[in-house]
Amino acid sequence: MGQVAFDTLQASEELQTAGLTSEQAKAILLVVRKSHEVADVATKRDLEDMHKDLTVQITDVRKDMDARFEKTEAQIALLRKDVEHTANGLLIKLSAVMLAIAGLASTIVTVVIKLL
């Protein structure tokens, strides 16, 4: 995180103008400086940088998601073609079985008629 800008010389002069001694002003400024050192304060620049980083990361995630969705859609399209191909193959085989059964039934009827 960034440091908060603080002009200690100007602050010292203002405190002395207000009637404090040089030693009192230095003591106050030392306390203020130490409080700033331990404070984990984000500056406007820190927030702007973070915003830029997050914007880039979000853009990257969106691109990755779009690519994955496109890949998934392509895989689904291939699966649909496979299912359609399999269904057509089964329909052809079912038709062949039905024709064989009809032929067999016709042969059986013909044989029975000849036997009678």
Secondary structure, 3 states (H helix, E strand, C coil): CCCCCCCHHHHHHHHHHCCCCHHHHHHHHHHHHHHHHHCCCCCHHHHHHHHHHHHHHHHHHHHHHHHHHHHHHHHHHHHHHHHHHHHHHHHHHHHHHHHHHHHHHHHHHHHHHHHC
